């Protein structure tokens, strides 16, 4: 690699990292100041926070230790690391303050960390976008042995900041699939000699290794990493049920109002038609249950035979996606409900009946059981979800085979954090009305 380009790249990285450190420090201390202001405002008492300023610097040190300023991570992974560090930092600060018998305002302490958890990911996202457009966050990279979706997710992600370059690149992504040990050794040696960073992507794509434990056996000079099925842990299963309950409690007031408005609108539009619709779906362990939805289709569907006869392309589309591209059965209100996913609101009743989860695999129809193939036993080991990985990865634009693969990945790599990510992405999809049809 060109020495001049290497020095320029390192200088850009140093400047960008400096901005990130300053930004995080600003957010941390502004969170403390804002928390102090609000406590002063509502308590009517003056709160002294001078003793907290020094201790809060530990968060920056933890971020350095986690390599948040020297390595590039995806937004969701980095947010998880930052969140974990914030709670770890809070525990350390709380221990030091209480063991030293130092007087500190506890409401300010709690509120400031809540602000940090909320504002740090947002500030990082905005700053990295700005740095990327100024060129300071751009880093030349090359991908070897991978293409398609992975390449798009790397080079179209401003948060990572990689730009495609086959010659003067600073980072090399290597997939060992199809490469023998001799070839891999040669590639690694050549690139390390040129001061390049090397990132390996695992051959097994069905597993998320980000939470795996990496360790080594020194005598044999072997690196090992372990993975496990998180859902087999009873505590994790309980946490998932707890998340369902919390989401239900939060959504209940909004759910009641929105559902009331929708029911009224449907009754005005079609006074004699049913509002709710129940369909048999495959639940946990293959048990059949009634999946509730708001009715989005016309009751009279006698025209469908003629429609399919005149539109053979719709038959082909249904065979691939298990739905029609331009479904004439959908009502005007139904089209809106589907576009916003509001037709799925009644499924919260299924959640309370322990037939569904808020997040989970897709609730498959009975006639889709055999099309799911051998993976159906794995998918049906969980309660289906109102939303899921399939819904935030294209939703209606995703073909049936891909939906099954997404559900398999979700089950194999379940974590509470992944569920939270899916919930946030679902909210974004509903607001932007992307993917639902």
C-alpha positions in Angstrom: 0.0 0.0 0.0 1.2 3.5 -0.8 3.0 5.0 2.2 1.5 8.5 1.6 -2.0 7.1 1.4 -1.4 5.0 4.6 -0.3 8.1 6.5 -3.3 10.1 5.2 -5.7 7.3 6.2 -4.2 7.2 9.7 -4.5 11.0 10.1 -8.2 10.9 9.0 -8.9 8.1 11.4 -7.2 10.0 14.2 -9.2 13.2 13.5 -12.5 11.2 13.2 -11.8 9.4 16.5 -11.0 12.6 18.2 -14.4 14.1 17.1 -16.1 10.9 18.4 -14.4 11.2 21.8 -15.3 14.8 22.1 -18.9 14.1 21.1 -19.3 11.3 23.6 -17.8 13.4 26.4 -20.2 16.2 25.5 -23.2 14.0 25.5 -22.2 12.4 28.8 -21.7 15.7 30.6 -24.7 17.4 28.9 -26.8 14.4 30.2 -25.5 15.1 33.7 -26.3 18.8 33.4 -29.8 18.2 31.9 -30.6 15.7 34.7 -29.5 18.2 37.3 -31.6 20.9 35.7 -34.7 18.8 35.7 -34.3 17.6 39.3 -33.7 21.2 40.4 -36.8 22.4 38.4 -39.2 19.8 39.9 -37.8 19.5 43.4 -37.3 23.2 43.9 -33.9 22.5 45.6 -30.4 23.3 44.4 -28.5 20.1 43.6 -24.7 20.1 43.6 -23.2 17.8 41.0 -19.5 18.9 41.1 -18.4 15.6 42.6 -19.9 13.6 39.7 -17.9 15.2 36.8 -14.7 13.4 37.5 -16.3 10.0 38.0 -18.3 10.2 34.8 -15.0 10.2 32.8 -14.9 6.4 33.5 -17.4 5.9 30.7 -15.0 7.3 28.1 -12.3 5.0 29.4 -14.6 2.0 29.1 -15.4 3.0 25.5 -11.7 3.1 24.8 -11.2 -0.3 26.4 -14.0 -1.7 24.2 -12.3 -0.3 21.1 -15.2 1.9 20.1 -12.8 4.6 18.9 -10.3 2.3 17.1 -12.5 -0.3 15.5 -15.6 0.0 13.2 -18.8 -1.7 14.3 -22.3 -1.8 12.9 -24.7 0.7 14.6 -26.6 -2.0 16.5 -23.5 -3.9 17.7 -21.8 -0.6 18.8 -25.0 0.5 20.6 -25.1 -2.8 22.5 -21.5 -2.4 23.5 -22.0 1.3 24.5 -25.1 0.4 26.5 -23.3 -2.4 28.3 -20.5 0.0 29.1 -22.9 2.6 30.4 -24.5 0.2 32.9 -21.1 -1.2 33.9 -19.8 2.4 34.4 -22.9 3.3 36.4 -22.2 0.3 38.7 -18.6 1.3 39.2 -19.4 4.9 39.9 -22.2 3.9 42.3 -19.9 1.5 44.2 -17.2 4.2 44.5 -19.6 6.9 45.7 -21.4 4.8 48.2 -18.2 3.1 49.6 -16.5 6.5 49.9 -19.6 7.9 51.8 -19.7 10.8 49.3 -22.9 12.7 49.2 -24.4 12.7 45.7 -27.9 13.3 44.3 -29.3 9.9 43.4 -32.2 11.1 41.1 -29.6 13.0 39.0 -27.4 9.9 38.9 -30.2 7.7 37.6 -31.7 10.3 35.2 -28.3 11.2 33.7 -27.6 7.6 32.8 -31.0 7.2 31.2 -30.2 10.3 29.0 -26.8 8.8 28.1 -28.4 5.5 27.0 -30.8 7.4 24.8 -28.6 10.2 23.3 -25.3 8.4 22.8 -26.4 6.1 20.0 -28.2 9.0 18.3 -25.3 11.4 18.5 -22.9 8.7 17.2 -25.2 8.0 14.2 -25.5 11.7 13.3 -21.8 12.5 13.8 -20.6 9.5 11.7 -22.9 10.5 8.9 -21.4 14.0 8.9 -17.8 12.6 9.1 -18.5 10.2 6.3 -19.8 13.0 4.0 -16.7 15.2 4.8 -14.5 12.2 3.9 -12.9 11.8 7.4 -14.8 8.6 8.1 -14.3 6.9 4.7 -11.9 4.0 4.8 -10.9 2.0 1.6 -11.7 -1.7 1.9 -11.7 -4.8 -0.3 -13.9 -7.9 0.0 -12.5 -11.3 -1.0 -14.7 -14.3 -1.5 -18.0 -12.5 -0.7 -20.5 -10.5 -2.7 -24.2 -9.7 -3.0 -26.0 -8.8 0.3 -22.8 -8.7 2.4 -21.0 -6.4 0.0 -24.0 -4.0 0.0 -24.3 -4.1 3.8 -20.6 -3.1 4.1 -20.2 -0.4 1.4 -23.7 1.2 1.7 -23.4 1.6 5.5 -22.1 5.1 6.3 -21.8 4.0 10.0 -19.1 1.5 9.0 -17.6 4.0 6.6 -15.9 1.6 4.2 -15.6 2.5 0.5 -14.8 -0.1 -2.2 -11.2 -0.1 -3.4 -9.3 -3.0 -5.0 -5.8 -1.5 -4.8 -5.1 1.1 -2.1 -7.3 -0.5 0.6 -6.7 -0.4 4.4 -9.0 -3.2 5.4 -9.5 -6.6 3.8 -12.6 -8.7 4.4 -11.9 -12.4 3.8 -14.3 -15.3 3.6 -12.3 -18.5 4.0 -14.9 -20.5 2.0 -13.1 -22.2 -1.0 -9.6 -21.1 0.2 -7.2 -23.6 1.6 -4.9 -23.0 4.5 -1.9 -22.2 2.3 -3.8 -19.6 0.3 -5.2 -18.0 3.4 -1.8 -17.9 5.0 -0.3 -16.2 1.9 -3.2 -13.6 1.8 -2.8 -12.8 5.5 1.0 -12.4 5.4 0.9 -10.2 2.3 -1.7 -7.9 3.8 -0.2 -7.7 7.3 3.1 -6.8 5.7 1.4 -3.8 4.1 -0.1 -2.7 7.4 -3.6 -3.7 6.4 -6.4 -4.7 8.8 -7.8 -8.2 8.1 -11.4 -9.1 9.0 -12.5 -12.7 8.6 -16.2 -13.6 7.9 -17.2 -17.1 9.0 -18.2 -19.7 6.5 -21.3 -20.6 8.7 -23.7 -17.8 7.9 -26.6 -19.2 9.9 -25.0 -18.2 13.2 -24.4 -14.9 14.9 -20.9 -15.1 16.4 -20.9 -11.5 17.9 -21.9 -12.9 21.3 -19.7 -16.0 21.2 -16.9 -16.5 23.7 -13.4 -16.4 22.1 -10.5 -18.1 23.9 -7.3 -19.9 23.2 -5.4 -23.0 24.1 -1.8 -21.7 24.4 0.1 -25.0 24.2 -1.5 -25.9 20.8 -1.7 -22.3 19.6 -5.4 -22.8 18.8 -8.1 -20.1 18.9 -11.6 -21.3 19.9 -15.0 -19.7 20.0 -18.2 -21.1 21.5 -21.9 -20.6 20.7 -25.1 -21.9 22.3 -28.8 -21.8 21.9 -29.9 -19.0 24.2 -33.5 -20.0 24.2 -32.7 -23.3 25.9 -31.9 -21.2 29.0 -35.1 -21.0 31.1 -34.1 -17.5 32.3 -34.0 -16.2 28.7 -37.4 -17.8 28.0 -38.7 -16.0 31.0 -37.2 -12.7 29.9 -38.9 -13.1 26.5 -42.2 -13.6 28.2 -41.5 -10.6 30.4 -40.8 -8.4 27.3 -44.2 -9.5 25.8 -45.9 -8.5 29.0 -44.2 -5.1 29.2 -44.9 -4.3 25.5 -48.6 -5.3 26.1 -48.9 -3.0 29.1 -47.3 -0.1 27.2 -49.4 -0.5 24.1 -52.7 -1.3 25.8 -53.9 2.4 26.2 -52.9 3.3 22.6 -54.2 0.0 21.4 -57.7 0.6 22.9 -58.0 4.1 21.3 -56.6 3.2 17.9 -58.7 0.0 17.7 -61.8 1.9 18.7 -61.3 4.4 15.9 -60.6 1.7 13.3 -63.7 -0.4 14.3 -65.9 2.8 14.0 -64.4 3.6 10.6 -65.0 0.0 9.3 -68.6 0.0 10.6 -69.3 3.3 8.9 -67.8 2.1 5.6 -69.4 -1.4 5.7 -72.1 -1.5 8.4 -73.1 -5.2 7.8 -69.7 -6.7 7.5 -67.5 -8.3 10.2 -64.7 -6.3 11.8 -62.5 -9.1 13.0 -61.1 -12.0 11.1 -59.6 -15.3 12.6 -57.5 -17.8 10.7 -56.0 -21.1 11.7 -52.2 -20.8 12.0 -49.4 -23.0 13.2 -48.3 -22.2 16.7 -45.7 -23.5 19.1 -44.9 -27.2 18.6 -47.2 -27.2 15.6 -50.4 -26.6 17.6 -53.1 -24.9 15.6 -54.6 -21.7 17.0 -56.9 -18.9 15.9 -54.8 -15.9 14.8 -56.8 -12.7 15.1 -56.7 -9.8 12.6 -58.8 -6.9 11.5 -60.7 -7.9 8.3 -59.0 -6.3 5.3 -60.7 -8.2 2.5 -64.1 -8.2 0.9 -66.5 -11.0 2.0 -67.7 -11.7 -1.5 -64.7 -13.2 -3.4 -66.7 -14.9 -6.2 -64.8 -12.8 -8.8 -61.4 -14.3 -8.0 -61.6 -17.2 -10.5 -62.1 -14.8 -13.3 -59.4 -12.5 -12.0 -56.8 -15.3 -11.9 -57.8 -16.6 -15.3 -57.2 -13.1 -16.8 -54.0 -12.5 -14.7 -51.7 -15.5 -14.9 -48.8 -13.4 -13.7 -50.6 -13.1 -10.3 -50.7 -16.9 -10.1 -46.9 -17.0 -10.6 -46.4 -14.2 -8.0 -48.5 -16.1 -5.4 -46.5 -19.3 -5.9 -43.3 -17.4 -5.0 -44.6 -14.9 -2.3 -47.7 -16.6 -1.1 -49.8 -13.5 -1.8 -51.0 -11.5 -4.8 -49.2 -8.4 -6.1 -52.5 -6.5 -6.8 -55.1 -8.3 -4.7 -58.6 -7.1 -5.7 -60.1 -8.6 -2.6 -58.5 -5.9 -0.3 -60.9 -3.1 0.7 -59.8 0.6 0.8 -59.6 0.6 4.6 -57.9 -2.8 4.4 -55.2 -1.4 2.2 -54.4 1.3 4.7 -54.5 -1.2 7.6 -52.0 -3.5 5.8 -49.7 -0.7 4.8 -49.4 0.4 8.4 -49.6 -3.2 9.9 -52.6 -2.0 12.0 -54.5 -5.1 10.8 -52.3 -7.1 13.2 -53.3 -5.2 16.3 -55.8 -7.8 17.5 -52.9 -10.3 17.7 -52.1 -8.7 21.1 -55.0 -10.9 22.3 -53.1 -13.9 21.1 -50.0 -12.7 23.1 -52.1 -12.6 26.3 -53.4 -16.1 25.5 -49.7 -17.3 25.2 -50.4 -18.3 21.6 -48.0 -15.7 20.2 -45.1 -13.5 21.2 -44.6 -9.8 20.3 -41.5 -10.8 18.4 -41.0 -14.3 16.9 -41.1 -16.3 13.7 -43.9 -15.7 11.2 -47.2 -17.4 12.0 -47.4 -19.9 9.1 -50.6 -21.1 7.6 -51.5 -24.8 7.9 -51.0 -25.5 4.2 -47.4 -24.1 4.4 -46.3 -26.8 6.9 -44.7 -29.0 4.3 -43.2 -26.1 2.3 -41.2 -25.1 5.4 -39.2 -28.3 4.9 -37.0 -29.8 7.7 -36.7 -26.4 9.3 -40.3 -26.4 10.5 -39.4 -28.3 13.7 -36.9 -25.6 14.6 -39.2 -22.7 13.7 -42.2 -24.2 15.5 -40.2 -24.6 18.7 -41.1 -21.0 19.4 -44.4 -19.1 19.6 -44.9 -17.1 16.4 -44.6 -13.3 16.6 -46.7 -10.3 15.6 -43.5 -9.0 14.1 -40.2 -10.6 13.3 -37.0 -10.6 11.4 -38.9 -11.5 8.2 -41.0 -8.3 8.7 -38.1 -5.9 9.0 -36.1 -7.5 6.1 -38.5 -6.7 3.3 -41.8 -7.9 4.8 -44.2 -8.5 1.9 -41.3 -8.1 -0.6 -39.6 -11.2 0.8 -40.2 -14.5 -0.9 -41.3 -17.6 1.0 -38.0 -19.4 1.0 -36.2 -16.3 2.3 -38.8 -15.9 5.1 -38.1 -19.4 6.2 -34.3 -18.7 6.3 -34.8 -15.5 8.2 -37.0 -17.3 10.8 -34.4 -20.1 11.1 -31.6 -17.5 11.7 -33.8 -15.7 14.3 -34.4 -18.9 16.3 -30.8 -20.0 16.2 -29.5 -16.6 17.2 -32.2 -15.3 19.6 -31.3 -12.7 22.1 -33.3 -10.1 24.0 -31.3 -7.4 22.3 -32.2 -8.8 18.9 -35.9 -8.6 19.9 -35.5 -5.0 20.8 -33.8 -4.2 17.5 -36.6 -5.9 15.6 -39.2 -3.8 17.6 -37.4 -0.6 16.8 -37.1 -1.5 13.1 -40.8 -2.5 13.0 -41.8 0.9 14.4 -39.6 2.5 11.7 -41.2 0.3 8.9 -44.7 1.1 10.1 -44.0 4.9 10.2 -42.3 4.8 6.7 -44.9 2.2 5.5 -42.1 0.3 3.8 -42.4 -3.3 2.8 -46.1 -3.9 3.8 -48.6 -4.5 1.1 
